[in-house]
Structure formats: structure tokens, C-alpha cells
Amino acid sequence: MRSLLFVPGDSERKLEKASRFGADVLILDLEDSVAAANKEAARRSVLAFLRNSRDEPDRPQVFVRVNALRTGLNAGDLDIVMTGAPNGIVLPKAAGGADVALLHARLSVREALHGISDGATRILAIATETSAAIFGLGTYRECSPRLAGLAWGAEDLSADIGALSVREGGEWTKPFELVRSLCLFGAAASGAAAIDTVYTDFRDLDGLRRECEIAARDGFSGKLAIHPDQVRIINEAFSPRPEAIAHAERVAAAFGEGEGVATLDGQMIDRPHLSAAARLLARVGRVRS
């Protein structure tokens, strides 16, 4: 999952075009981009998209961002959209692994009801949208085999803590820099993909590119997008470079079966180097598949 493009669930026009932009994942939104009065109509539009696009050969993966567990809307969202068998569910305002475990249980019931393979529906948790959630970033390990990724967000968190700004001079302020790093570590500890937050100035493609390159350098494997023009840049930034792939292949080839260390280009390499190479090559496999 390199690029994950949000699409408002109540906009049929945007839903019709969504598959054309090259995103790895479409996130059909029932939460923040949909007004309360339009929630029911959005559910129906999302379900229609899921059903109508099911057999399209080039359709991206489709996740649905449902409303948060504590809103009273979550179960109703799932009752409707799970009949369309989405690839995954995005859980906003997740407070920790217990929330993912609860969503896991709700998905299992609905998969059984609708003839969907048990465990087929994955979960992407947006894990930093409240101050309390920051203290739950270490609780996602083994919470659910469905957990595909952890993403972080700044806007809701900013409102929760009363921050006047999330950026200064184009850079994240210190609190949000910390939250970003904690999400990265939480994702790695849980074995899930780390997904970088949105870049809200969708006209500033140079700024987006710089932020993507930094995120990819630091260990994030993808980024949320709010505009189709962002998709190409995100895909490029999070696709491993040919020289990095070639180096990883050489590292893997340098290790014999059971060997703890090896030599490459006159330098000693050990198991952490092999692990890093294996992670990169696994990413390449997912991108190419």
C-alpha cells in the first residue's frame, strides 16, 4: 500500500472517477468528509460502488473508512458496506489494540453472514487522532491478524490538544514530530505497515514530494492522499529504487543457509542487514503483484 486515496462516500461523481488515478488503495469515506445528514446516502453509494466495480480487472483495493466505534454509527456502517465485501476497513480514532480487536469481532460476524472468507477483510487503524490514543500505540501487537497498517493523523489531534498549528516553517512542530515517530515504531512493533498522514496543501506537489521522500527514508511504506494529483508522486516515492532492489538482492544472496554473518564489497554484514533486505524485497513483491 503506497498510495491510499480518500474519496468522499457521498459524491457519486468522484466515486465514478476514483479507479482511474492509479492509487493502490481507495478509501471510500463515511466519516469526516460526509455531513451527518448524508450518512445514509453515503452508505448506499459506497455499497453500489463496491458491487458495481467488483469484477473490474484493474480496480484498486477498496477500503471503507467507517465512523468511529464510539459514535453509535459504526455497526450500521458495517451492516451496509460489508454486504459489498470491501478489501478492508479503515478505523478512525482508534485508541489502541482493544479497538482493533473489537472491530475484528464485528467483521467476523458479518463475514460469516455474507459468505465472505473468514479474515478476508483487513483493518487499517488511524491511531493518533486523540491524545489518549498516543499512549495506546504500543498495544497493537497481536491484537488482530487483520491489522494491515497503522496511520497517523494530525488535524483531529491538533483540535484535541488545542494546538494553534501543526507546522512551522513547513516542518512538523515538536509534538507532532513525536507522534509521527511513535506511530512508526508502533507499526513496526505490531508487524503492520506504517502509513504517513495526508499532505493537506494539494497544490504544493514539490512539498509533497519532499515529505514523501523523508517518510520513505524513515521507514513509512505509504501515504494517505486527499487529491488525485498526489497519487503519482506518492507511488514514485514509495517504490523502491532499482539500485536499492539490486543491493537487497545481493545482500540476500551473500548469506548461506544458517549463516549469521557474510561479506559484501569488503564489508561485514549481519542478520539485521538481511532482515532489512528481506523487508525491501517483500515490498517490491507487493508493488509488482
Secondary structure, DSSP 8 states (H G I E B T S, - for coil): --EEEEEETT-HHHHHHGGGG--SEEEEESSTTS-GGGHHHHHHHHHHHHHHTTT-TT--EEEEE---GGGS-HHHHHHHHGGG--SEEEETT--SHHHHHHHHHHHHHHHHHTT--TT-SEEEEE--SSHHHHTTTT--TTS-TTEEEEE--SHHHHHHHT-S-SEETTEE-HHHHHHHHHHHHHHHHHT-EEEE---S-TT-HHHHHHHHHHHHHHT--EEEESSGGGHHHHHHHTS--HHHHHHHHHHHHH--TT-SEEEETTEEEEHHHHHHHHHHHHHHHHHH-
